[in-house]
């Protein structure tokens, strides 16, 4: 079931857990799907001993993709007209991420209802790992 414009108002909030206990396997699977085999994401020895990180970490676009799925699950497939943002903190194996979309505007343009969202994805410690904006036609 897709979201209807009449059922939404400024300030409405939708949240969903987008991943629980992110695994190294999920990170490597994303590397395969994206073709991005940067060793910071796939090679524990490189990430820790060469680059000095505590572990491998997730691709930013993996986080954005999971956040985007939350949005499309909420508004319906094919309805996003804009989605962008920035990566604000690293995502580590074991993290649980919750994405939240807050309605900032509802309008009708040329007979089509459009909704703007502020979007933020937080880890289990309350640290924002992604923040952005989205627009959907409803």
Secondary structure in CASP SS format (residue, H / E / C, confidence):
PFRMAT SS
TARGET T0000
AUTHOR 0000-0000-0000
METHOD secondary structure of the structure
MODEL  1
X C 1.00
X C 1.00
X C 1.00
X C 1.00
X H 1.00
X H 1.00
X H 1.00
X C 1.00
X C 1.00
X C 1.00
X C 1.00
X C 1.00
X E 1.00
X E 1.00
X E 1.00
X E 1.00
X E 1.00
X E 1.00
X E 1.00
X C 1.00
X C 1.00
X C 1.00
X C 1.00
X H 1.00
X H 1.00
X H 1.00
X H 1.00
X H 1.00
X H 1.00
X H 1.00
X H 1.00
X H 1.00
X H 1.00
X H 1.00
X C 1.00
X C 1.00
X C 1.00
X C 1.00
X H 1.00
X H 1.00
X H 1.00
X H 1.00
X C 1.00
X H 1.00
X H 1.00
X H 1.00
X H 1.00
X H 1.00
X H 1.00
X H 1.00
X C 1.00
X C 1.00
X C 1.00
X C 1.00
X C 1.00
X C 1.00
X E 1.00
X C 1.00
X C 1.00
X H 1.00
X H 1.00
X H 1.00
X H 1.00
X H 1.00
X H 1.00
X H 1.00
X H 1.00
X H 1.00
X H 1.00
X H 1.00
X H 1.00
X H 1.00
X H 1.00
X H 1.00
X H 1.00
X C 1.00
X C 1.00
X C 1.00
X C 1.00
X E 1.00
X E 1.00
X E 1.00
X E 1.00
X E 1.00
X E 1.00
X E 1.00
X E 1.00
X C 1.00
X C 1.00
X C 1.00
X C 1.00
X E 1.00
X C 1.00
X C 1.00
X C 1.00
X C 1.00
X E 1.00
X E 1.00
X E 1.00
X E 1.00
X E 1.00
X E 1.00
X E 1.00
X E 1.00
X E 1.00
X E 1.00
X E 1.00
X E 1.00
X E 1.00
X C 1.00
X C 1.00
X E 1.00
X E 1.00
X E 1.00
X E 1.00
X E 1.00
X E 1.00
X E 1.00
X E 1.00
X E 1.00
X E 1.00
X E 1.00
X C 1.00
X C 1.00
X C 1.00
X C 1.00
X C 1.00
X E 1.00
X E 1.00
X E 1.00
X E 1.00
X E 1.00
X E 1.00
X E 1.00
X E 1.00
X E 1.00
X E 1.00
X C 1.00
END
